[in-house]
């Protein structure tokens, strides 16, 4: 799990794994953009 400080909630985070979930405890809507780079 990667927790992101709400004061620094913009930027780039590297992630390696087989699943991704994005969640907030706030009730305000938010936007998530992501890209996937895969290799074999």
PDBQT receptor file of N, H, CA, C and O in Angstrom, charges set to zero:
ATOM      1  N   UNK A   1       0.839  -1.180   0.000  1.00  0.00    +0.000 N 
ATOM      2  CA  UNK A   1       0.000   0.000   0.000  1.00  0.00    +0.000 C 
ATOM      3  C   UNK A   1       0.879   1.236   0.000  1.00  0.00    +0.000 C 
ATOM      4  O   UNK A   1       1.930   1.279   0.639  1.00  0.00    +0.000 OA
ATOM      5  N   UNK A   2       0.431   2.223  -0.720  1.00  0.00    +0.000 N 
ATOM      6  H   UNK A   2      -0.423   2.188  -1.240  1.00  0.00    +0.000 HD
ATOM      7  CA  UNK A   2       1.103   3.514  -0.735  1.00  0.00    +0.000 C 
ATOM      8  C   UNK A   2       0.120   4.564  -0.262  1.00  0.00    +0.000 C 
ATOM      9  O   UNK A   2      -0.927   4.762  -0.879  1.00  0.00    +0.000 OA
ATOM     10  N   UNK A   3       0.448   5.232   0.819  1.00  0.00    +0.000 N 
ATOM     11  H   UNK A   3       1.299   5.071   1.320  1.00  0.00    +0.000 HD
ATOM     12  CA  UNK A   3      -0.398   6.304   1.330  1.00  0.00    +0.000 C 
ATOM     13  C   UNK A   3       0.195   7.630   0.903  1.00  0.00    +0.000 C 
ATOM     14  O   UNK A   3       1.398   7.851   1.037  1.00  0.00    +0.000 OA
ATOM     15  N   UNK A   4      -0.647   8.513   0.388  1.00  0.00    +0.000 N 
ATOM     16  H   UNK A   4      -1.625   8.334   0.278  1.00  0.00    +0.000 HD
ATOM     17  CA  UNK A   4      -0.192   9.810  -0.113  1.00  0.00    +0.000 C 
ATOM     18  C   UNK A   4      -0.711  10.895   0.811  1.00  0.00    +0.000 C 
ATOM     19  O   UNK A   4      -1.906  10.955   1.099  1.00  0.00    +0.000 OA
ATOM     20  N   UNK A   5       0.178  11.743   1.270  1.00  0.00    +0.000 N 
ATOM     21  H   UNK A   5       1.149  11.694   1.036  1.00  0.00    +0.000 HD
ATOM     22  CA  UNK A   5      -0.187  12.879   2.116  1.00  0.00    +0.000 C 
ATOM     23  C   UNK A   5      -1.106  13.805   1.334  1.00  0.00    +0.000 C 
ATOM     24  O   UNK A   5      -0.812  14.137   0.186  1.00  0.00    +0.000 OA
ATOM     25  N   UNK A   6      -2.200  14.222   1.927  1.00  0.00    +0.000 N 
ATOM     26  H   UNK A   6      -2.439  13.952   2.860  1.00  0.00    +0.000 HD
ATOM     27  CA  UNK A   6      -3.160  15.084   1.217  1.00  0.00    +0.000 C 
ATOM     28  C   UNK A   6      -2.569  16.438   0.848  1.00  0.00    +0.000 C 
ATOM     29  O   UNK A   6      -3.086  17.103  -0.050  1.00  0.00    +0.000 OA
ATOM     30  N   UNK A   7      -1.508  16.858   1.511  1.00  0.00    +0.000 N 
ATOM     31  H   UNK A   7      -1.089  16.318   2.240  1.00  0.00    +0.000 HD
ATOM     32  CA  UNK A   7      -0.850  18.123   1.152  1.00  0.00    +0.000 C 
ATOM     33  C   UNK A   7       0.024  17.951  -0.090  1.00  0.00    +0.000 C 
ATOM     34  O   UNK A   7       0.386  18.939  -0.729  1.00  0.00    +0.000 OA
ATOM     35  N   UNK A   8       0.363  16.727  -0.436  1.00  0.00    +0.000 N 
ATOM     36  H   UNK A   8       0.070  15.924   0.082  1.00  0.00    +0.000 HD
ATOM     37  CA  UNK A   8       1.202  16.445  -1.603  1.00  0.00    +0.000 C 
ATOM     38  C   UNK A   8       0.484  15.458  -2.509  1.00  0.00    +0.000 C 
ATOM     39  O   UNK A   8       1.089  14.506  -3.001  1.00  0.00    +0.000 OA
ATOM     40  N   UNK A   9      -0.795  15.683  -2.729  1.00  0.00    +0.000 N 
ATOM     41  H   UNK A   9      -1.287  16.457  -2.330  1.00  0.00    +0.000 HD
ATOM     42  CA  UNK A   9      -1.621  14.705  -3.442  1.00  0.00    +0.000 C 
ATOM     43  C   UNK A   9      -1.558  14.849  -4.958  1.00  0.00    +0.000 C 
ATOM     44  O   UNK A   9      -2.477  14.422  -5.657  1.00  0.00    +0.000 OA
ATOM     45  N   UNK A  10      -0.507  15.432  -5.463  1.00  0.00    +0.000 N 
ATOM     46  H   UNK A  10       0.239  15.779  -4.895  1.00  0.00    +0.000 HD
ATOM     47  CA  UNK A  10      -0.311  15.498  -6.907  1.00  0.00    +0.000 C 
ATOM     48  C   UNK A  10       1.123  15.120  -7.183  1.00  0.00    +0.000 C 
ATOM     49  O   UNK A  10       2.027  15.479  -6.429  1.00  0.00    +0.000 OA
ATOM     50  N   UNK A  11       1.330  14.404  -8.254  1.00  0.00    +0.000 N 
ATOM     51  H   UNK A  11       0.595  14.112  -8.866  1.00  0.00    +0.000 HD
ATOM     52  CA  UNK A  11       2.686  14.016  -8.588  1.00  0.00    +0.000 C 
ATOM     53  C   UNK A  11       2.721  12.658  -9.243  1.00  0.00    +0.000 C 
ATOM     54  O   UNK A  11       1.720  12.181  -9.777  1.00  0.00    +0.000 OA
ATOM     55  N   UNK A  12       3.878  12.044  -9.195  1.00  0.00    +0.000 N 
ATOM     56  H   UNK A  12       4.691  12.432  -8.761  1.00  0.00    +0.000 HD
ATOM     57  CA  UNK A  12       4.090  10.749  -9.831  1.00  0.00    +0.000 C 
ATOM     58  C   UNK A  12       4.543   9.752  -8.780  1.00  0.00    +0.000 C 
ATOM     59  O   UNK A  12       5.428  10.036  -7.973  1.00  0.00    +0.000 OA
ATOM     60  N   UNK A  13       3.924   8.580  -8.800  1.00  0.00    +0.000 N 
ATOM     61  H   UNK A  13       3.205   8.349  -9.455  1.00  0.00    +0.000 HD
ATOM     62  CA  UNK A  13       4.315   7.507  -7.905  1.00  0.00    +0.000 C 
ATOM     63  C   UNK A  13       4.563   6.264  -8.729  1.00  0.00    +0.000 C 
ATOM     64  O   UNK A  13       3.744   5.912  -9.578  1.00  0.00    +0.000 OA
ATOM     65  N   UNK A  14       5.672   5.595  -8.497  1.00  0.00    +0.000 N 
ATOM     66  H   UNK A  14       6.337   5.881  -7.807  1.00  0.00    +0.000 HD
ATOM     67  CA  UNK A  14       5.976   4.347  -9.190  1.00  0.00    +0.000 C 
ATOM     68  C   UNK A  14       5.343   3.204  -8.409  1.00  0.00    +0.000 C 
ATOM     69  O   UNK A  14       5.367   3.184  -7.178  1.00  0.00    +0.000 OA
ATOM     70  N   UNK A  15       4.782   2.262  -9.142  1.00  0.00    +0.000 N 
ATOM     71  H   UNK A  15       4.764   2.279 -10.141  1.00  0.00    +0.000 HD
ATOM     72  CA  UNK A  15       4.090   1.140  -8.527  1.00  0.00    +0.000 C 
ATOM     73  C   UNK A  15       4.370  -0.111  -9.329  1.00  0.00    +0.000 C 
ATOM     74  O   UNK A  15       4.308  -0.080 -10.558  1.00  0.00    +0.000 OA
ATOM     75  N   UNK A  16       4.674  -1.197  -8.673  1.00  0.00    +0.000 N 
ATOM     76  H   UNK A  16       4.725  -1.222  -7.675  1.00  0.00    +0.000 HD
ATOM     77  CA  UNK A  16       4.836  -2.485  -9.334  1.00  0.00    +0.000 C 
ATOM     78  C   UNK A  16       3.935  -3.486  -8.629  1.00  0.00    +0.000 C 
ATOM     79  O   UNK A  16       4.047  -3.673  -7.417  1.00  0.00    +0.000 OA
ATOM     80  N   UNK A  17       3.057  -4.120  -9.361  1.00  0.00    +0.000 N 
ATOM     81  H   UNK A  17       2.966  -3.968 -10.345  1.00  0.00    +0.000 HD
ATOM     82  CA  UNK A  17       2.153  -5.091  -8.769  1.00  0.00    +0.000 C 
ATOM     83  C   UNK A  17       1.132  -5.538  -9.781  1.00  0.00    +0.000 C 
ATOM     84  O   UNK A  17       1.253  -5.244 -10.970  1.00  0.00    +0.000 OA
ATOM     85  N   UNK A  18       0.120  -6.255  -9.311  1.00  0.00    +0.000 N 
ATOM     86  H   UNK A  18       0.022  -6.494  -8.345  1.00  0.00    +0.000 HD
ATOM     87  CA  UNK A  18      -0.885  -6.768 -10.231  1.00  0.00    +0.000 C 
ATOM     88  C   UNK A  18      -2.273  -6.198  -9.976  1.00  0.00    +0.000 C 
ATOM     89  O   UNK A  18      -3.244  -6.670 -10.566  1.00  0.00    +0.000 OA
ATOM     90  N   UNK A  19      -2.389  -5.195  -9.114  1.00  0.00    +0.000 N 
ATOM     91  H   UNK A  19      -1.599  -4.812  -8.635  1.00  0.00    +0.000 HD
ATOM     92  CA  UNK A  19      -3.686  -4.567  -8.859  1.00  0.00    +0.000 C 
ATOM     93  C   UNK A  19      -3.453  -3.137  -8.390  1.00  0.00    +0.000 C 
ATOM     94  O   UNK A  19      -2.419  -2.814  -7.806  1.00  0.00    +0.000 OA
ATOM     95  N   UNK A  20      -4.424  -2.306  -8.656  1.00  0.00    +0.000 N 
ATOM     96  H   UNK A  20      -5.264  -2.569  -9.131  1.00  0.00    +0.000 HD
ATOM     97  CA  UNK A  20      -4.357  -0.910  -8.236  1.00  0.00    +0.000 C 
ATOM     98  C   UNK A  20      -5.738  -0.474  -7.788  1.00  0.00    +0.000 C 
ATOM     99  O   UNK A  20      -6.715  -0.666  -8.512  1.00  0.00    +0.000 OA
ATOM    100  N   UNK A  21      -5.830   0.106  -6.614  1.00  0.00    +0.000 N 
ATOM    101  H   UNK A  21      -5.036   0.263  -6.026  1.00  0.00    +0.000 HD
ATOM    102  CA  UNK A  21      -7.085   0.663  -6.110  1.00  0.00    +0.000 C 
ATOM    103  C   UNK A  21      -6.796   2.059  -5.583  1.00  0.00    +0.000 C 
ATOM    104  O   UNK A  21      -5.774   2.282  -4.933  1.00  0.00    +0.000 OA
ATOM    105  N   UNK A  22      -7.674   2.982  -5.855  1.00  0.00    +0.000 N 
ATOM    106  H   UNK A  22      -8.504   2.801  -6.383  1.00  0.00    +0.000 HD
ATOM    107  CA  UNK A  22      -7.518   4.360  -5.398  1.00  0.00    +0.000 C 
ATOM    108  C   UNK A  22      -8.728   4.688  -4.535  1.00  0.00    +0.000 C 
ATOM    109  O   UNK A  22      -9.870   4.469  -4.941  1.00  0.00    +0.000 OA
ATOM    110  N   UNK A  23      -8.470   5.213  -3.345  1.00  0.00    +0.000 N 
ATOM    111  H   UNK A  23      -7.542   5.391  -3.016  1.00  0.00    +0.000 HD
ATOM    112  CA  UNK A  23      -9.552   5.451  -2.397  1.00  0.00    +0.000 C 
ATOM    113  C   UNK A  23      -9.238   6.699  -1.583  1.00  0.00    +0.000 C 
ATOM    114  O   UNK A  23      -8.072   7.026  -1.361  1.00  0.00    +0.000 OA
ATOM    115  N   UNK A  24     -10.276   7.392  -1.141  1.00  0.00    +0.000 N 
ATOM    116  H   UNK A  24     -11.223   7.127  -1.321  1.00  0.00    +0.000 HD
ATOM    117  CA  UNK A  24     -10.122   8.539  -0.256  1.00  0.00    +0.000 C 
ATOM    118  C   UNK A  24     -11.158   8.442   0.860  1.00  0.00    +0.000 C 
ATOM    119  O   UNK A  24     -12.223   7.848   0.688  1.00  0.00    +0.000 OA
ATOM    120  N   UNK A  25     -10.834   9.026   1.990  1.00  0.00    +0.000 N 
ATOM    121  H   UNK A  25      -9.969   9.509   2.130  1.00  0.00    +0.000 HD
ATOM    122  CA  UNK A  25     -11.790   9.114   3.092  1.00  0.00    +0.000 C 
ATOM    123  C   UNK A  25     -12.613  10.398   2.999  1.00  0.00    +0.000 C 
ATOM    124  O   UNK A  25     -13.577  10.579   3.743  1.00  0.00    +0.000 OA
ATOM    125  N   UNK A  26     -12.228  11.290   2.079  1.00  0.00    +0.000 N 
ATOM    126  H   UNK A  26     -11.445  11.143   1.474  1.00  0.00    +0.000 HD
ATOM    127  CA  UNK A  26     -12.972  12.539   1.881  1.00  0.00    +0.000 C 
ATOM    128  C   UNK A  26     -14.235  12.276   1.073  1.00  0.00    +0.000 C 
ATOM    129  O   UNK A  26     -14.312  11.295   0.334  1.00  0.00    +0.000 OA
ATOM    130  N   UNK A  27     -15.213  13.142   1.212  1.00  0.00    +0.000 N 
ATOM    131  H   UNK A  27     -15.151  13.940   1.813  1.00  0.00    +0.000 HD
ATOM    132  CA  UNK A  27     -16.442  13.006   0.435  1.00  0.00    +0.000 C 
ATOM    133  C   UNK A  27     -16.387  13.796  -0.870  1.00  0.00    +0.000 C 
ATOM    134  O   UNK A  27     -17.293  13.687  -1.696  1.00  0.00    +0.000 OA
ATOM    135  N   UNK A  28     -15.338  14.584  -1.064  1.00  0.00    +0.000 N 
ATOM    136  H   UNK A  28     -14.602  14.673  -0.394  1.00  0.00    +0.000 HD
ATOM    137  CA  UNK A  28     -15.206  15.374  -2.285  1.00  0.00    +0.000 C 
ATOM    138  C   UNK A  28     -14.764  14.486  -3.450  1.00  0.00    +0.000 C 
ATOM    139  O   UNK A  28     -13.921  13.607  -3.270  1.00  0.00    +0.000 OA
ATOM    140  N   UNK A  29     -15.322  14.706  -4.637  1.00  0.00    +0.000 N 
ATOM    141  H   UNK A  29     -16.006  15.420  -4.783  1.00  0.00    +0.000 HD
ATOM    142  CA  UNK A  29     -14.886  13.931  -5.809  1.00  0.00    +0.000 C 
ATOM    143  C   UNK A  29     -13.421  14.230  -6.131  1.00  0.00    +0.000 C 
ATOM    144  O   UNK A  29     -12.918  15.312  -5.828  1.00  0.00    +0.000 OA
ATOM    145  N   UNK A  30     -12.752  13.270  -6.743  1.00  0.00    +0.000 N 
ATOM    146  H   UNK A  30     -13.161  12.392  -6.989  1.00  0.00    +0.000 HD
ATOM    147  CA  UNK A  30     -11.365  13.477  -7.148  1.00  0.00    +0.000 C 
ATOM    148  C   UNK A  30     -11.123  12.778  -8.479  1.00  0.00    +0.000 C 
ATOM    149  O   UNK A  30     -11.907  11.929  -8.903  1.00  0.00    +0.000 OA
ATOM    150  N   UNK A  31     -10.034  13.146  -9.122  1.00  0.00    +0.000 N 
ATOM    151  H   UNK A  31      -9.397  13.835  -8.777  1.00  0.00    +0.000 HD
ATOM    152  CA  UNK A  31      -9.692  12.602 -10.431  1.00  0.00    +0.000 C 
ATOM    153  C   UNK A  31      -8.364  11.848 -10.328  1.00  0.00    +0.000 C 
ATOM    154  O   UNK A  31      -7.434  12.287  -9.651  1.00  0.00    +0.000 OA
ATOM    155  N   UNK A  32      -8.300  10.716 -11.006  1.00  0.00    +0.000 N 
ATOM    156  H   UNK A  32      -9.055  10.360 -11.556  1.00  0.00    +0.000 HD
ATOM    157  CA  UNK A  32      -7.079   9.919 -11.049  1.00  0.00    +0.000 C 
ATOM    158  C   UNK A  32      -6.729   9.661 -12.498  1.00  0.00    +0.000 C 
ATOM    159  O   UNK A  32      -7.583   9.266 -13.292  1.00  0.00    +0.000 OA
ATOM    160  N   UNK A  33      -5.479   9.883 -12.840  1.00  0.00    +0.000 N 
ATOM    161  H   UNK A  33      -4.785  10.203 -12.196  1.00  0.00    +0.000 HD
ATOM    162  CA  UNK A  33      -4.955   9.541 -14.161  1.00  0.00    +0.000 C 
ATOM    163  C   UNK A  33      -3.833   8.534 -13.953  1.00  0.00    +0.000 C 
ATOM    164  O   UNK A  33      -3.042   8.656 -13.018  1.00  0.00    +0.000 OA
ATOM    165  N   UNK A  34      -3.770   7.547 -14.823  1.00  0.00    +0.000 N 
ATOM    166  H   UNK A  34      -4.413   7.448 -15.583  1.00  0.00    +0.000 HD
ATOM    167  CA  UNK A  34      -2.703   6.561 -14.692  1.00  0.00    +0.000 C 
ATOM    168  C   UNK A  34      -2.297   6.044 -16.061  1.00  0.00    +0.000 C 
ATOM    169  O   UNK A  34      -3.047   6.150 -17.031  1.00  0.00    +0.000 OA
ATOM    170  N   UNK A  35      -1.105   5.487 -16.121  1.00  0.00    +0.000 N 
ATOM    171  H   UNK A  35      -0.496   5.401 -15.333  1.00  0.00    +0.000 HD
ATOM    172  CA  UNK A  35      -0.649   4.842 -17.342  1.00  0.00    +0.000 C 
ATOM    173  C   UNK A  35      -0.019   3.511 -16.962  1.00  0.00    +0.000 C 
ATOM    174  O   UNK A  35       0.419   3.319 -15.828  1.00  0.00    +0.000 OA
ATOM    175  N   UNK A  36       0.021   2.606 -17.913  1.00  0.00    +0.000 N 
ATOM    176  H   UNK A  36      -0.334   2.762 -18.834  1.00  0.00    +0.000 HD
ATOM    177  CA  UNK A  36       0.550   1.273 -17.682  1.00  0.00    +0.000 C 
ATOM    178  C   UNK A  36       1.682   1.009 -18.664  1.00  0.00    +0.000 C 
ATOM    179  O   UNK A  36       1.544   1.239 -19.866  1.00  0.00    +0.000 OA
ATOM    180  N   UNK A  37       2.785   0.531 -18.149  1.00  0.00    +0.000 N 
ATOM    181  H   UNK A  37       2.898   0.344 -17.173  1.00  0.00    +0.000 HD
ATOM    182  CA  UNK A  37       3.897   0.084 -18.980  1.00  0.00    +0.000 C 
ATOM    183  C   UNK A  37       4.129  -1.370 -18.606  1.00  0.00    +0.000 C 
ATOM    184  O   UNK A  37       4.401  -1.689 -17.449  1.00  0.00    +0.000 OA
ATOM    185  N   UNK A  38       4.021  -2.245 -19.591  1.00  0.00    +0.000 N 
ATOM    186  H   UNK A  38       3.801  -1.986 -20.532  1.00  0.00    +0.000 HD
ATOM    187  CA  UNK A  38       4.144  -3.677 -19.319  1.00  0.00    +0.000 C 
ATOM    188  C   UNK A  38       5.256  -4.283 -20.157  1.00  0.00    +0.000 C 
ATOM    189  O   UNK A  38       5.504  -3.859 -21.285  1.00  0.00    +0.000 OA
ATOM    190  N   UNK A  39       5.900  -5.250 -19.608  1.00  0.00    +0.000 N 
ATOM    191  H   UNK A  39       5.698  -5.595 -18.691  1.00  0.00    +0.000 HD
ATOM    192  CA  UNK A  39       6.934  -5.967 -20.321  1.00  0.00    +0.000 C 
ATOM    193  C   UNK A  39       6.801  -7.459 -20.046  1.00  0.00    +0.000 C 
ATOM    194  O   UNK A  39       6.087  -7.878 -19.135  1.00  0.00    +0.000 OA
ATOM    195  N   UNK A  40       7.492  -8.240 -20.839  1.00  0.00    +0.000 N 
ATOM    196  H   UNK A  40       8.073  -7.900 -21.579  1.00  0.00    +0.000 HD
ATOM    197  CA  UNK A  40       7.412  -9.679 -20.652  1.00  0.00    +0.000 C 
ATOM    198  C   UNK A  40       8.776 -10.268 -20.492  1.00  0.00    +0.000 C 
ATOM    199  O   UNK A  40       8.909 -11.480 -20.322  1.00  0.00    +0.000 OA
TER     200      UNK A  40
